[in-house]
């Protein structure tokens, strides 16, 4: 999939998730960004919006690895599907996308005041399903 197509998908995630701005712009009360990251290496394939808020690829991978390891130690079975971190001003949603080979992550940061979290998670999941279809 070409980088332009990846950036387009990320832009759609940002606009469909209910953010105040569009991809690549600042919203009235904050910024939002998204990144598509290799889940093993942390390499960022594409970014949209404010890339700094979407997280550093290797850091996002380490966070998910720590969470997954902790869940397995606690007895949880299966694979991690997504992680939602809530802050006072933002939601950080990371979705694992299966593909042939190593999975990728859609790391999205959304302005809390302008986003319906349930709707945003649904749109991110839908975009994830169609990403490599």
N, C-alpha and C positions, 0 to 999 in steps of 0.2 A: 504494500500500500504506500503510495507516495506521501511525502511529508505534507504537501498541501492538503491532501485528503484527511490526514490525521489532524491537522490544525483546524480544518473545517468541522470535524466531528467534535473536537474540544470546544470550539466556538458555539456549536449547537448545544452542547451540554451546559455551557454557561448561560446562554440565553433561555433555554428551556427550563432551567432549574429555578427560575424566578428571581434572578439577580436584578439589581436596579440598573445596571449598565449592560452594554453588549460586550462581546469579546474584544479585548484590546483597549477598552476604555474604562474610565473610573466611573463608578456609580455615584449617585448623589451623596450617599452616606458611607462610602467605602469602595474598596476594589475587590475584585474576584479574579481568580486565575485557575488554570487547569494545566496539568502536565501528563503526558503519557510516558511511563517509565518502565524500563526492563526490570522485572521483579528480582532478578538474580544479580545483575551487574550494577544496577542503579543508573544506567545510561538513559538520558532523557531523549526520547525520539521526537517529541513535538511539545510545544507550549502554546498557550493562548491566554490572553488577558494579562494580568500582572503576574509575571512568572515568579517573582520573588515570594509571593504569598503561597504559591502552590507547593513549595517545599523543594529542598535539594534532593535529587534522586536517590543518592546513597543513604541519606538520612531517613527518607520515607521507607526504603527497603529494610533498614535496620529496625525501625519502629515496628513494622509488620512482622519481622522475624522474631523480635522479642515477644510480641503479643501472641503469636502462634506457638512459640516454645512454651510460654506460660500456660496457655490453654491446654496444650498436650500434657504438661506436667500435672495439671489439675484434673486430668482424666477425660478431657473433651476429645472426641474423635472426629475425623473428617478434616476437610480443608477449610481454611479461612476464606470467607466470601467478601466481606467488607468490614471496614472500621470507620466509626464516626467519633470524632473528637469534638466536643463542644467547648467553646470559649465564651467569654463575655460578649465578644463582638462578632465572632465568626464560627462557622461550622467547617471542619476539615473532614471530608469524606474521601476515603480511599477504597476503590473497588478493584478486586482481583479479576483479571480477564484471562480465561484459559485460551490457549491457542496451541497449535502444533509446536512443540519445543517448549521453551520456558514461557511462563505466564508474563503478562505485563500488568501494570497498575495504572488506573486513572486516578490521579491525585487532584482533588478539587477543593478549593477554599471558597466559601460563600459567605456573603454578608448576612449575619444573623437577623438583622432588622428587616431585611427585604426578601427573605427566603423562607418558604414553607419546606421544612426539612424532609418530611415524608414525600412530598411531591418531587423535590430535588433528588432524593435517593432513588425514586422510581425512574426518573428521567436518565439518571446516570446508569442505572442497571439496563435500561432499554438501549442506550447508546453502546454500552459494553457488549451486549448480546449481538449487535449488528456490526461491531467493529471489524471482525475478521470473517464475517459470514460470506 
